[in-house]
Amino acid sequence: MYSENAWDKYTKEELEKVDALATSYMDFINNGKNERLVVKESIKLLQEKGFKHISEVNELVPGTKVYYVNRGKNVCAYVIGKHKLVEGIRVLGAHIDSPRLDLKQNPLYEKDGFALLDTHYYGGVKKYQWVTIPLALVGVVVKKDGTVVDINIGLDENDPIVGISDLLIHLSGEQLTKPAGKVIEGENLDVTIGSMSLKDKNVKDIVLEALKEKYGIEEEDFLSSEIEVVPASKARFYGIDKSMIAGYGHDDRCCAYTSLRAILDINEVPSFTSCTILVDKEEIGSVGATGAQSRFFLDTIVDLLVKKGEYTPTSLATLLSASKMLSSDVSAGYDPLFASVYEPKNSCYLGKGIVFNKYTGSRGKSGCNDCSPEYFAWIRNVMDENKVNYQTAELGKVDQGGGGTIAYILGNENMDVVDAGIAVLNMHAPMEVISKADLYEAYLAYKAFLLK
């Protein structure tokens, strides 16, 4: 099935499954515009499929379905298998953060008749792509008494939207002489949220009154908030043939959703314990308590070992070295409009199935996880046995740049890991594009992997 066109093999019934998965995925990313919302959606889906929070489970037997949550921004789900844990587990690991703008701790100010919010961009973005598009504010404000207030402005069709202005073309002579990286400066990515003033109230006062009326928050509460600026638009089918999906956050929520769906749809007791973990902070180095470098994932494994009566001083190391993982992350899809930066025979193409990156990194493979040929041969066999369309790729030409995933982090724990995901056009833009066929093939691949 290597590098074949996935669309060629689908029957009418399979095409209906492709469309059904695409529709459910679009609902998922429309409702999950940031990490916290993705975790909420994931927990809802897990509970619908009979998964229970680990605190509700007294005994772990083959077939038991449990999940863990970390700080509202990680979720880790397990289906206990027939083999002992120390014989290894199957892991799908994806990240649920996406490039965006974050509000600063003291964001609100008034200037020349406008109320604005100061931002700091998160992850790798082309700053000019974030101006003059409909934006929304999502996140939480935590009051001093610990009350958590959910913020959601701009996603409901009845809500107002916000946005970032740009200089009109008529006065842009000097601006357009700047390089693309300087056309819009980071400190100018400020969100306009109001312009009304009255005789006894300025613009900022009116905005604060509106926030207090709707959410019961004061300006000081921004100090303990986590509010993200994200595109307000919903995911849509892309292309006259509806073969693609356009939306925000495909990187990496298309892999997160298919990894989650793969474990949700396990209706048998797997040979080896199956795991899907969704992590935060990949776009800024996988750091912090909710990133892949956190102890959270390893601590869940230790907890399972203890509950199963398998824990010894060496059991965690034994389990990890016997485990297999797919780092479920996207790849750069070949774009004919920018062909010069790709190496065609080592690029991935929309519609040809899940993409395996034996290594990522930059230039001289710096910072990459380079999986062993023995493990990749095992992967090839699983894909072929299950008639999954797959392809391999690198991230463009050798000297063009590069990137990384969470693969190396678990590779450092002596696990077999390879990157496996979906080809994306416009990666890191407010509107990214994927193929419905690749979404479906990724789901098939992930499920086959968990059950091998």
Secondary structure, 3 states (H helix, E strand, C coil): CECCCHHHHCCHHHHHHHHHHHHHHHHHHHHCCCHHHHHHHHHHHHHHCCCEEHHHCCCCCCCCEEEEEECCCEEEEEECCCCCHHHCEEEEEEECCCCEEEEEEEEEEEECCEEEEEEEEECCCCHHHHCCCCEEEEEEEECCCCCEEEEEECCCCCCCCEECCCCCHHHCCCHHHCCHHHHCCHHHCCEEEECCCECCECHHHHHHHHHHHHHCCCHHHHHHEEEEEEECCCCEEECCCCCEEEECCHHHHHHHHHHHHHHHCCCCCCCCEEEEEEEECHHHCCCCCCECCCCHHHHHHHHHHHHCCCCCCCHHHHHHHCCEEEECCCEEECCHHHHHHCCHHHCECCCCCEEEECCCEECCCECCCCCCHHHHHHHHHHHHHCCCCEEECCCCCCCCCEECCCHHHHHCCCCEEEEEECEEECCCCCCEEEEHHHHHHHHHHHHHHHHC
